[in-house]
Amino acid sequence: MAIGTKAGAVKLYGAPGVELTGLHKETATVTQLHCSPGITRVTVGLPMSTCAVACLGTEGGAVYFLALPALVLLEDKTLFPGSVPDDYRCGKALGPVESIQEHPRNSSQLLIGYSRGLVVLWEQTTRTVQHLFLGNQQLESLAWEQSGKSIISSHSDGGYMVWAVSGASQRTQQPVMSTIPYGPFPCKAISKILWRTCESGNPFIIFNGGMPRASYGDRHCVSVLQGQTHATLDFTSRVIDFFTVQSTEVAEGGFENPRALVVLVEEELVAIDLQTPGWPTIPAPYLAPLHSSAITCSCHVSNVPLKLWERIISAGEQQSPRLSSAAWPIDGGKNLAQEPTQRGLLLTGHEDGTVRFWDASGVSLKPLYKLGTASIFQTDCEHNDSLNQAGEEEWPPFRKVGCFDPYSDDPRLGVQKIALCKYTAKMVVAGTAGQVLVMELSDEKSEHVVSVATVDLLQDREGFTWKGHDRLAPRNGPLPFAPGFQPSVLVQCVPPAAVTAITLHSEWNLVAFGTSHGFGLFDYYRRNPVLARCTLHPNDSLAMEGPLSRVKSLKKSLRQSFRRIRKSRVSGKKRLNASSPSSKVQEANAQLAEQAGPPEVEMTPVQRRIEPRSADDSLSGVVRCLYFADTFLRDAAHHGPTMWAGTNSGSVFAYALEVPSQEKFSERAVEAVLGKEIQLMHRAPVVAIAVLDGRGNPLPEPYEVSRDLAKAPDMQGSHSMLISSEEQFKVFTLPKVSAKTKFKLTAHEGCRVRKVALVSLASTSSEERLENCLACLTNLGDIHIFTVPGLRPQVHYGCIRKEDISGIASCVFTKHGQGFYLISPSEFERFSLSARNVTEPLCWLEVTRLQDTSCLSNSSMATPKLPQANGTHPHAVAVPQPSCPCGSPGSPEEHPAAFSPGPIDSPNSSMENPLDTTGDITVEEVKDFLASSEEAERNLRNASEDEARPAGILIK
């Protein structure tokens, strides 16, 4: 199966794991998947079954023939409209060529349909018209019946006609049968139709369009008819194309016996099982619609235990009992990749309140399970299940197909943050209206009351009035829940602002959450709050408006930013004019820094001057990160549970926690005491906090040590605390909190930190050799790697275009050095920073071609260092090598590529079409985008081939 994209890519899919991609140099939309020369205004194309000739119909009515694979025009075979009898044309143009179909039994005969309604059966060998079908309706498409004795044509009036090919007369003026399936009222055109014969009796007639114009003209449908059985497959996005899959070996009697119908719509790919009664949907092993509802957040879980994995799969299977059990019908090629050594979960939160679980262990993302949270609340618009089921008397007999649903009942349902403990199957889902749901995996369905607790983050502070949306009202009484993750506690933040940070510690039965007003700590075992802290500044007016009324806030913030820039420039000039000793020293240092040294002397990079941020900045109280750690906070002799919180204004709060032992959880409550409060000098937002043990290693996750899944942390040496802000990384010693080392990223590189993670990178020679590093994604789309705790820069790669704000905001790192980010609303791109831990397609496809190459292959090997390689480590770049399983690899010079490397980014993520539905886009990111737009334009004009991302796979 081949799919063309708006970005100019051609993607081939076969059996699961078989994926090949070709890219054009220019980002041009692929409109038709046919071999095309430079002939303009091609309306239809048809490669002949011999693979030696391709036919091209044009807007002017001519049909051209091209020799393959050289794409040489065969001028002596060109068919012009003048070949058609004049008495039929009546002085009028025949119109564009709408369809060309090869005779199923005689490859020398072509069926050519013109827009005005004329259909011509053309004999290529004698260059004569064998038969004319004189239709009187505007033609849309044609299809042969397998025996070649009949044809079927679809038309602009919503009808189709069956014509007999055999007969003494050379002309046929009346069809054997003509019908408008959804008439008699005016209907839309049937743009494509198929006729497939069956050994069991009635043939399949499949078409798209033809809906009654007045009542259902906005529906996107494909109709399937077989005798008295009729289904109108109703999709939620526009139908692009469809085809049937049948056995390559024709059955006795020439019957096609289609196994499946594959429909490509604008937002998803759907396969229908045509051999099972009811025609159920076949689950797709790839190309599942990630954006069934707009993605709002994502989270990755590595090394998922087998037991949890099986329980999630079981819950997902029980959600879809009506799906077909048939194998995926597209099974070409062979997957050469080994089975994944570990199980990886990618969790995506969505605008409609759902969380979807994806198998991210291999190349493709496979859906496993969907968790819904809307049923817990009283939403503005209730689900209407009756729309999904057609009544007995309903006409047309609609049947809802596919899972893409861009509409949300209530925007407050949107999922903002997700946390999952893979050892206890505990999960926390936080949303747009301040709702924090604590859930637990259950293998059985249940009906129970969800406990509700309220945490006031304002702490009765006066002078603040919430102007945003209301909280979601929970449903009363016992609620039914299917097997899977079931909520036990609902924690409601007050005010009901969007949750900006969460963290879960299942061993201590604690969950921490933060909003733009403050942070809270909740004991979900005893179901009572432990702590609430307000982080608002007196001037944090924007924090009281909520995320659903941010248009004015964004404009106001941008105005304030430009005022600060102007103010800083003016104050800088004033400082230079001042006569104080410090200002003179600064001026002298600036002059020294500007002097150019000798060419052979390597100068140390000059640090940029960073203006301190004002404490009055709007949204300074936003909680950006939360962290649990068992470390030294009170003194160097005693360690214990702690909680850390970082805010948008550069403040860090550290609390010492008194957590009872597991035997006394029900007897004693958890207590929290403020241990330390740190204020970063430049007030840069705190992106992440982590504690390193005495050996400089990150602390293990809850239950990893007790279950012998990780080494116990070093509690003998002194611990360190790593604070990552948007401007720099800084390591402090604990418990004194004295600065140990730092790296000023903004001062050195001129960029700001957007995402950070501690990753474990394994050596290619030995899996036992591990190195813990700090991975950082900046607002320029670059990824930097630093050692910990030394913070020495290692390498840095270009990964995401800096104009792609949403791609940067959606990025998530994995524990072992990989990452995901959205290159469009519907597609994740995967990259690897590890030379050992690489996930890429490895497959081959045997084909019969006219060239010397006997197969298509996708293999990878180590390559020289590339300046920009999809953000991957050079050893992890997939590079095409034309090879054959039964022969030696060829060189690229021997087999020139059909496509050249180019950017694979979807136009949906370009500057002209910015995404606004994914990731946490902050005001700072908008400022960065505006500030860099002029530079970006210059870079795009001057971009060279060595700066473009490699395609990864070429079609040979």
MARGUVEX-712676 format. One record per residue (C-alpha): residue in three letters; x, y, z. Coordinates in steps of 0.25 Angstrom, whole numbers, plus 2048, in hexadecimal, padded with zeros to 3 digits. Example, Ala and Ser with C-alpha at 12.3 -4.5 7.8 and 13.67 -1.06 7.14 Angstrom:
ALA8317EE81F SER8377FC81D 
***
This chain:
MET800800800 ALA80680E7FC ILE80181B802 GLY8058297FD THR806834807 LYS805843806 ALA81484480A GLY81883D7FD ALA81A830803 VAL8168227FD LYS815818808 LEU814809806 TYR80E800810 GLY80D7F1810 ALA80D7E681B PRO80E7EC829 GLY81D7F182A VAL81E7F381B GLU81F802818 LEU82680A80D THR82681880A GLY82B8217FE LEU82C8307FE HIS82C83A7F3 LYS8368467F4 GLU82B8507F4 THR8208507FE ALA81584E7F4 THR8088477F7 VAL8068397F1 THR7F98397EA GLN7FA82C7E2 LEU8028207E3 HIS80681E7D5 CYS81281F7CD SER81182E7C8 PRO81A8357BD GLY81A8447BB ILE80D8447B4 THR80484E7BA ARG7F684D7BF VAL7F583E7C1 THR7E883A7C5 VAL7E982B7C6 GLY7F58207C5 LEU7F58117C3 PRO8028087C4 MET7FF7FC7BB SER7FF7EE7C0 THR80C7EB7B8 CYS8137F77C0 ALA8197FB7B2 VAL8108067AF ALA8088117B7 CYS7FC8187B1 LEU7F98277B5 GLY7EC82E7B3 THR7EC83D7B2 GLU7E28487B4 GLY7E284B7A5 GLY7DD83D7A2 ALA7E983779C VAL7F082A7A1 TYR7FF8287A2 PHE80781C7A3 LEU81481B7AA ALA81F8107AA LEU82380B7B7 PRO82C80D7BF ALA8338177B6 LEU8268207B5 VAL8288227A6 LEU81C82779F LEU81781D794 GLU81282878A ASP80D81E780 LYS80381878A THR7FD82578F LEU7EE82678E PHE7E883378B PRO7D983778C GLY7D883877D SER7D882877C VAL7CA829782 PRO7BF829777 ASP7BA837774 ASP7AC834774 TYR7AC831783 ARG7B483D786 CYS7AA84777F GLY7B585277F LYS7B685178E ALA7C384E796 LEU7C384079D GLY7C88467A9 PRO7D48417B2 VAL7D78327B3 GLU7D182D7C0 SER7D581F7C0 ILE7DE8147B9 GLN7DC8067BC GLU7E37FA7B6 HIS7DB7EE7B1 PRO7DC7E37BB ARG7DE7D87B1 ASN7E47DF7A5 SER7EF7E97A9 SER7EF7EF79B GLN7E17F579D LEU7DF8027A5 LEU7D28087AA ILE7D38177AA GLY7C88207B0 TYR7C682F7AD SER7C08397B6 ARG7B483B7AD GLY7AF82D7AE LEU7B68267A2 VAL7BD8197A5 VAL7C681379A LEU7CC805799 TRP7D9807792 GLU7E27FC78B GLN7F080078D THR7F67F6782 THR7ED7FB777 ARG7EB80977C THR7DC80877A VAL7CF80A782 GLN7C97FC785 HIS7BD80278C LEU7B680F791 PHE7AD81079D LEU7A581D79B GLY7A18227A9 ASN79982E7AB GLN79E8317B9 GLN7AB8387BE LEU7B582C7C0 GLU7BC82B7CD SER7C381D7CD LEU7C380F7C6 ALA7C58017CA TRP7C67F37C3 GLU7BE7E77C7 GLN7C97DC7C9 SER7C47D47BC GLY7C57E07B3 LYS7B77DF7AE SER7B17EA7B6 ILE7B67F87BB ILE7B08017C6 SER7B18107C6 SER7AE81A7D0 HIS7A98287CE SER7A78367D4 ASP7988357D6 GLY79B82A7E1 GLY79781E7D8 TYR79F8137D2 MET79C80B7C5 VAL7A07FD7C0 TRP7A37FB7B2 ALA7A57EE7A9 VAL7B27EE7A1 SER7AE7E2798 GLY7A47E578D ALA7A47E677E SER7A37F577D GLN7AF7FD77F ARG7A7807787 THR79F806794 GLN795811797 GLN78E80B7A3 PRO7938047AF VAL78F7F77B4 MET78B7FD7C2 SER78B80B7C7 THR78880F7D5 ILE78A81A7DF PRO78C8137EC TYR78881E7F6 GLY77E8257EC PRO77482A7E8 PHE7788387EE PRO78583E7E8 CYS7928377ED LYS7A083A7ED ALA7AA8347E3 ILE7AF8267E4 SER7BE8287E2 LYS7C381A7E2 ILE7BD80C7E0 LEU7C17FE7E1 TRP7BB7F17DC ARG7C07E47E3 THR7BB7D67DF CYS7B97CC7EA GLU7B87BD7E9 SER7AD7BC7F3 GLY7A37C47EA ASN7A07D37E9 PRO7AC7DC7E6 PHE7B17E87EF ILE7AE7F67EA ILE7B68007F2 PHE7B680F7EF ASN7B881C7F7 GLY7AF8287F6 GLY7A18287F1 MET79A82D7FE PRO78D8357FD ARG7928437FB ALA78884B804 SER788841810 TYR79683A810 GLY79E842807 ASP7A9844812 ARG7AB836815 HIS7B782E811 CYS7B382080D VAL7B7814805 SER7AB80B802 VAL7AC7FC801 LEU7A17F47FA GLN7A07E57F8 GLY7927E07F4 GLN7897E47FF THR7947E8809 HIS7977F6809 ALA7A07FE812 THR7A380D811 LEU7B180F819 ASP7B181C81F PHE7BE823821 THR7C1830829 SER7CB83581F ARG7CC83680F VAL7CE829807 ILE7DB82A800 ASP7DB81C7F9 PHE7D780D7FB PHE7DA8007F5 THR7D77F17F8 VAL7E17E67FB GLN7E07D87F5 SER7E87CC7F3 THR7F37CD7E8 GLU7EE7C07E3 VAL7E17C17DB ALA7D77B77E0 GLU7D17AD7D7 GLY7C77B37CE GLY7CE7C17CE PHE7C87C67DB GLU7CF7D07E3 ASN7CA7CD7F1 PRO7CE7DA7F8 ARG7D37D8806 ALA7D47E680B LEU7D07F4808 VAL7DB7FF80B VAL7D780D80C LEU7E081980D VAL7D9825813 GLU7E0832816 GLU7E282F825 GLU7E4820826 LEU7E581281E VAL7D9808820 ALA7D87FA81C ILE7CB7F281B ASP7CA7E381B LEU7C17DF80F GLN7C17D0812 THR7BB7D1820 PRO7AC7D4822 GLY7AA7E2826 TRP7B67E781F PRO7BE7EB82C THR7CA7F382D ILE7D87ED82D PRO7E27F3837 ALA7ED7FA830 PRO7FB7F6835 TYR800804830 LEU7FB81282C ALA7F2812838 PRO7EC820839 LEU7F4826845 HIS7EB832844 SER7DE82C845 SER7DC83884F ALA7E784384F ILE7F383E857 THR7F5847863 CYS80184086A SER80983386A CYS81182A873 HIS81B81F870 VAL81D81387A SER82980A877 ASN82B7FB87B VAL81C7F887E PRO81B7EB886 LEU8147E087F LYS8097DE888 LEU8057EC887 TRP8067EC878 GLU7FD7E0877 ARG7F37E6880 ILE7F27F3877 ILE7F17EA86B SER7E67E2871 ALA7DE7EF875 GLY7E07F4867 GLU7DA7E8860 GLN7CE7E8869 GLN7CB7F6864 SER7CA7F2855 PRO7C27E5855 ARG7BC7E9847 LEU7CA7E9840 SER7CD7DF836 SER7D77D4839 ALA7DC7D382B ALA7EA7D5828 TRP7EF7E2823 PRO7EC7E1813 ILE7F97E980F ASP8047DF811 GLY80F7E1807 GLY81D7E280A LYS8257DB815 ASN8287E2823 LEU8377DF826 ALA8377E6833 GLN8397DE840 GLU82F7DE84B PRO8307EA854 THR8387E7860 GLN82F7EF869 ARG8217F486A GLY81F803868 LEU81280A86B LEU80E818865 LEU80381F86C THR7FB82A865 GLY7F283386B HIS7E7839863 GLU7DD845862 ASP7D183C864 GLY7D6837872 THR7DB82A86D VAL7E982486F ARG7EE81A864 PHE7F880F867 TRP80180C85B ASP80B801859 ALA818808856 SER8217FC857 GLY8237FB847 VAL82380483B SER81480783B LEU80B80C846 LYS800801848 PRO7F4805851 LEU7F27FC85D TYR7E7803866 LYS7DF810867 LEU7DC816875 GLY7D0820875 THR7CE82A881 ALA7C183187B SER7B8827882 ILE7BC82C88F PHE7B783A88D GLN7AA84188A THR7AE84787C ASP7A7852874 CYS7A4848869 GLU7A183986C HIS7A582F862 ASN79A82A859 ASP79D81C856 SER79181B84D LEU799822842 ASN7A2816841 GLN79780C83F ALA78E80C833 GLY780809835 GLU7787FE82D GLU771809825 GLU77C813823 TRP780816815 PRO78B817811 PRO78F80C81A PHE79B813821 ARG7A580C829 LYS7AF814831 VAL7BD81082D GLY7CB814832 CYS7CF81B83F PHE7D382983B ASP7CA832842 PRO7CF841843 TYR7C484684B SER7C584785A ASP7B8847863 ASP7BF85186C PRO7CD85786B ARG7CF85687A LEU7D0847879 GLY7DD849872 VAL7E9841878 GLN7F584987C LYS7FE840883 ILE7FF830885 ALA80882888F LEU808819890 CYS80F810899 LYS812803892 TYR8147FA89E THR8077FD8A5 ALA7FE800899 LYS7FB80E8A0 MET7F8819897 VAL7F5828898 VAL7EE83088D ALA7ED83F88F GLY7E4849886 THR7E1857882 ALA7D785A88D GLY7E0856898 GLN7DB848899 VAL7E583E89E LEU7E182F89D VAL7E88248A5 MET7E581789E GLU7E980889F LEU7E97FD895 SER7DE7F2898 ASP7DB7E6890 GLU7CD7E5893 LYS7C17EF890 SER7BC7F689D GLU7B28008A1 HIS7B680A8AD VAL7B68188B2 VAL7C28218AE SER7C78288BA VAL7C88378B8 ALA7D28408C0 THR7D484F8BE VAL7E18568C0 ASP7E18668C1 LEU7EE86B8BB LEU7EB8798BE GLN7EB8768CD ASP7E18818CF ARG7EA88C8C9 GLU7E38998C7 GLY7E28A18BB PHE7E18968B1 THR7D48938A9 TRP7D488789F LYS7CE88C892 GLY7D087F88A HIS7C8872888 ASP7C086B892 ARG7C485E898 LEU7BF851892 ALA7B384C89A PRO7B583D89E ARG7AA83389C ASN7A382F8A9 GLY7A18208AE PRO7A88148AA LEU7AD81489B PRO7B0807892 PHE7BE80588D ALA7C37FB883 PRO7D07F3886 GLY7DC7FC885 PHE7E080888C GLN7D580C896 PRO7D581989E SER7D58188AD VAL7D78278B1 LEU7D48348AA VAL7DD8408B0 GLN7D784D8AB CYS7E08598AC VAL7DA8678AF PRO7DA86F8A7 PRO7D886589C ALA7E4869893 ALA7EB86088A VAL7F5856891 THR80385A88D ALA80B84F894 ILE80984289B THR8118378A1 LEU80E82A8A8 HIS8158228B2 SER80D8158B4 GLU81680F8BF TRP81281B8C8 ASN80481C8C3 LEU80682A8BF VAL8028338B3 ALA8078418B1 PHE80184B8A7 GLY8028598A3 THR7FB86489C SER7FD873899 HIS7F98768A7 GLY80186C8AF PHE80485E8B3 GLY7FE8538BB LEU8018468C1 PHE7F783B8C3 ASP7F782E8CA TYR7EE8258C2 TYR7EE8198CC ARG7E88218D7 ARG7E182A8CD ASN7E58378D3 PRO7ED8438CF VAL7FB8448D6 LEU8008528D1 ALA7FB85E8C8 ARG80486A8C5 CYS8008768BD THR80B87B8B4 LEU8048878AE HIS80B8958AE PRO8028A18B1 ASN8028A58A2 ASP7FF89789C SER7F289C896 LEU7F389288A ALA7F3886893 MET7E588A897 GLU7DF889889 GLY7E187B885 PRO7E6874878 LEU7D9876871 SER7DA885871 ARG7E888786D VAL7E7890860 LYS7E789D867 SER7F1898871 LEU7FB893866 LYS7FA8A1860 LYS7FC8A886D SER80889F870 LEU80F8A2863 ARG80D8B1865 GLN8138B0872 SER81F8A886C PHE8228B2862 ARG8218BD86D ARG82B8B5875 ILE8348B4869 ARG8348C3866 LYS8358C6875 SER8428BD876 ARG8488C386A VAL8468D1870 SER84B8CD87D GLY8578C7877 LYS85B8D4870 LYS8588DB87D ARG8628D1885 LEU86D8D387A ASN86C8E387C ALA86C8E288B SER8798E6892 SER8798DB89D PRO8858D289E SER87D8C589B SER8778CB88E LYS8858CF889 VAL88A8C188C GLN87E8BB884 GLU8818C5879 ALA8908C1878 ASN88C8B2879 ALA8838B486D GLN88D8BB865 LEU8978B0868 ALA88D8A6864 GLU88B8AD856 GLN8998AD852 ALA89D8A3849 GLY8A989A84C PRO8B4894843 PRO8AF88A839 GLU8B787F83F VAL8B288284D GLU8A587A851 MET89D884859 THR89387F864 PRO884881860 VAL87F88E866 GLN87388D86F ARG86789586B ARG86189E876 ILE85489987C GLU84B8A3881 PRO84489E88E ARG83689C88D SER82C8A4896 ALA82589E8A1 ASP8198A589C ASP81889D88F SER80A89788C LEU80988888F SER815888898 GLY80E87F8A1 VAL80C874897 VAL81186789D ARG81A861892 CYS820854899 LEU81E84B8A5 TYR8278408AA PHE8288368B5 ALA8358318BB ASP83B82A8C6 THR8478328CA PHE84E83B8D4 LEU8468488D7 ARG84784B8E5 ASP8558478E8 ALA86083E8E2 ALA85E8328EC HIS84F82F8EA HIS84882D8DC GLY83982C8DA PRO82E82F8D1 THR82D83D8CA MET8258448C0 TRP82A84F8B7 ALA82285A8AF GLY8288638A5 THR82087089F ASN820879894 SER82788489C GLY83387B89F SER82F8778AD VAL8318698B3 PHE82A8648BF ALA82F8588C6 TYR8278518D1 ALA82B8468DA LEU82083B8DB GLU81D8328E7 VAL8188268E0 PRO81381A8E9 SER81880C8E6 GLN80E8038DE GLU8097FC8EA LYS8058098F0 PHE7FF8118E4 SER7F18108E9 GLU7F58148F7 ARG7FE8208F5 ALA7FC82C8EB VAL8078318E2 GLU80D83E8E6 ALA8158498DE VAL81E8538E4 LEU82585E8DB GLY83385B8DC LYS83A8658D2 GLU8358708C8 ILE83F8748BD GLN83E8808B3 LEU84687F8A6 MET84D88C8A4 HIS84788F896 ARG83988A89A ALA83988188D PRO82E87688D VAL832869894 VAL83085E889 ALA835852891 ILE83B84D89E ALA8428408A1 VAL84B83B8AD LEU8578338AA ASP85D8298B4 GLY86B8288BA ARG8708228AD GLY86982D8A4 ASN85E82389F PRO85082789F LEU8478218AA PRO83F8148A6 GLU8308148A4 PRO8278108AF TYR8278018B1 GLU8337FE8A8 VAL83D7FC8B4 SER8337F48BC ARG8307EB8B0 ASP83F7E98AD LEU83D7F089F ALA8477FB8A2 LYS8547FD8AB ALA8518048B8 PRO8568138B8 ASP8638178BF MET85E81D8CC GLN86D81E8D1 GLY8728298C9 SER86C8378C8 HIS8608398BF SER85F8438B4 MET85284B8AF LEU85284E8A0 ILE84985A89D SER84685D88E SER84086A88B GLU83D87087D GLU84B87787D GLN85586E884 PHE85786188B LYS85D86289A VAL8618578A3 PHE8608598B2 THR8658518BE LEU85C84C8C8 PRO85884F8D3 LYS85F85C8D3 VAL85A8608C5 SER8678668C1 ALA86A8688B2 LYS87385D8AD THR87485F89E LYS86B866893 PHE86A867884 LYS86487487F LEU85D86F872 THR85687C86E ALA863884871 HIS86B87B868 GLU86187685D GLY85788185D CYS84C87785F ARG842873869 VAL83F866870 ARG83285F86C LYS833851870 VAL83D849878 ALA83E83B87D LEU849832883 VAL84C827879 SER85481A87B LEU85C81786E ALA86280986C SER86F806865 THR86E7FF858 SER8797F585C SER8737F286A GLU8657F486F GLU86B7F487D ARG87280187A LEU86980C87D GLU86A81B87E ASN860824884 CYS85F83187C LEU85683D87C ALA84E83F86F CYS84984D86C LEU840852861 THR84086185E ASN83786B858 LEU84086A84B GLY83C85C84A ASP84B85784D ILE84E84C857 HIS85A84D860 ILE860842868 PHE867845876 THR86E83C880 VAL86983B88E PRO86C840898 GLY878847891 LEU86F84E886 ARG87A84D87B PRO87484F86D GLN875842865 VAL86E844858 HIS86384B852 TYR85A848846 GLY84F85083E CYS842848840 ILE83685183E ARG83485D835 LYS83486983F GLU82786E838 ASP82086283C ILE81B86784A SER81185C84C GLY81B851848 ILE825856852 ALA81A85785D SER81584985A CYS82384285B VAL825837866 PHE832830869 THR83282186D LYS83B81C878 HIS84581586E GLY848821865 GLN83D82185B GLY83282B859 PHE82582F852 TYR81F83B84D LEU81383F844 ILE817843835 SER808845833 PRO7FB84483B SER7FB835837 GLU809830836 PHE81482E840 GLU82382E83C ARG82C825844 PHE83B828846 SER84682284D LEU852828855 SER85881A858 ALA86181284F ARG85B805855 ASN84D808857 VAL84780A849 THR839807844 GLU838807834 PRO832800829 LEU83A7F4824 CYS8337ED819 TRP8337E880A LEU8297E87FF GLU82B7DF7F3 VAL8267E57E6 THR8267E27D7 ARG82C7ED7D0 LEU8327F17C3 GLN83F7F67CA ASP84A7ED7CE THR8467EF7DD SER83E7E37E1 CYS8397E87EF LEU8367F47F7 SER83E7F4804 ASN83F7FC811 SER84B7FA819 SER853803822 MET862805825 ALA86B80F82C THR86E81B824 PRO877827825 LYS87383382E LEU86883B828 PRO86584982D GLN85684782E ALA85183982E ASN842839834 GLY84883C841 THR84F82E842 HIS85C829845 PRO865827839 HIS86581883B ALA85681883C VAL85381E82E ALA84C815825 VAL853815817 PRO84E80E80B GLN856803805 PRO8517FD7F8 SER8537EE7FB CYS84C7E07F9 PRO84B7D5802 CYS8517CC7F8 GLY85C7D57F3 SER8677DF7F6 PRO8637ED7FA GLY8647F77EE SER8698057EF PRO8618117EE GLU8688157E1 GLU8638087DB HIS85480A7DE PRO8518197DD ALA84681C7E7 ALA83881F7E3 PHE83782A7EE SER8418337F4 PRO842836803 GLY83A842808 PRO833846814 ILE82883D819 ASP821847821 SER81284881E PRO80D855819 ASN803855824 SER80F85982D SER815864825 MET814873827 GLU80887581F ASN80086A826 PRO80586B835 LEU7FF86083E ASP7F786584A THR7F2858850 THR7FE851855 GLY808852860 ASP80985D86B ILE80C86A863 THR81087586C VAL81188486A GLU82088286A GLU82087985E VAL817883856 LYS82188E85A ASP82C885855 PHE825883848 LEU822891845 ALA831895848 SER83688B83F SER82D88C833 GLU83689682C GLU84288D82E ALA83A88182A GLU83688781D ARG84588A81A ASN84987C81D LEU83E876815 ARG84387E809 ASN85187A80B ALA84F86B80F SER858862808 GLU857853805 ASP86084F811 GLU85785681B ALA84A84E817 ARG84684281E PRO849835817 ALA83D82D812 GLY84182181A ILE83C81780F LEU83D818800 ILE8358107F6 LYS83F80A7EC 
***
